[in-house]
């Protein structure tokens, strides 16, 4: 989508980043690699695939994108 519709894609990116930054998330989860790359390039918030986040919540390994800071606490997300 980024390659075929760059203008529309840029507008969507701008809108999504503005919305995300207003929420101040600790992590951004997305199910589409294109979205992950696009959003990740516009914000300093770590991004992971939704499945990685769910895997971690169920006892799997911490996603690599969240392991950049070795001093950061490894809080496992709790499913409700």
Buried (B, 14 or more C-beta within 10 A) or exposed (E): EBEEEEEEBEEBBEEBBEEBEEEEEEBBBBEEEEBBEBBBEBBEBBBBBEEBBBBBEEEEEBBEBBEEEEEEEEEEEEEE
